[in-house]
């Protein structure tokens, strides 16, 4: 996320009202738990710490949901004009081939 924002111009150079919606469950995959040192910290907490350290807390909006649920929610909120359309949506797809295919077809 931070690297993508850096490629786009970094903090202070993207337009003032820029929003990057990051949709993920932040549950991780099996290998995630094998590699983690601190299992007491959630992946969402770790993600938000990384975003803050990179200086992008002002533009990154996390949505803790599966890709399919996140896209459905975003579509419904936009249809009812409850939220403006984000400038960029980052979907962290599933880590299992069949599930990723379902997400791609649905999106």
N, C-alpha and C positions, 0 to 999 in steps of 0.2 A: 504494500500500500504506500509506504513512504517513498520507495524507489519510483513508483509510478507517478506520484505527485512531484517528485524531484525532476523527472523527465518532462513534466508539463510546465515547469518553470519554478517550482518550489513555493514556499510560503511567501506571501506578499506579492507574488507575480501572477497568480491566478486571480481572476476577477473577484471582487469583494464578496459577492453573494454565492460563490461557488460551493456546491455540496457534492461530496462523494459518498454515496450510500454503499455500505459494505454489508452484504447479506451472507451470513454464515451461522451455523449452529454453534460453533466454537465448542463442539464436543470432541472433535479429533477422531482419528482412526486408531486402530489397534497399535500401530507403530508409534503413534504419538505418546502413548502411555509408557512404552518401553524406553523412549528417549528422554522423557521429562525428568528433571531433577527435583522439582518442587511440585508434588501432586496436590498440595493444599491451595495453590494459586490456580484459578480457572484460566482457561485459554483466552476468554474474553478480557479478563483483568490484564493478562500479559500483553494482549493485542493493544489495549488502550494505553498501557504504559509505553509501549513502543511508539504508538502514534504521538503521545505527548512528548516523548524524548526527541522525536523528529520535528516537533513544532507544528503539527498538523491537527491538533485537537479542534481548531476552529472550523475545519472543513470536512472532517470525517464523521459520519453519522453511522454507528453500528446498528444493525437490525438482526437480532438473534432469532433466526428462523431458517428453515430449509430454503433452498433456492425456489422451489415451486410455491411454497407458502409466501415467501417474501415477494415474489413477482405478482402473485394474486393480490396480496394486500396492497402493494404499490399501485396496481391497476385500479383497484376499487377506490382507494383514497384519491387518486388523480381524477377518476370519473366524477366523484363528488366534490372535486376542487377543494379538498381538505389540505392537500400538500402540493407545493409546486413540484414539477418534474425535476428529479435530480440531474445534474450535469453529467454525472458518471455513475454507473452501477457496477460494482465489483461483486461477482458471485463466486464464492469459494465452493466449487462443486464437490460432490461426493468423491470419495476416494476408492470407489468400487465401480468397475466398468459398467455394469448393468444399470446402476442407479444414475450414473453420469449420463448415459444415453437417454434415460427417461427425462432427465432435466433438460438436455439439449433439445429434445423433440418438443417438450412442453413449452420451453421458452420461445 
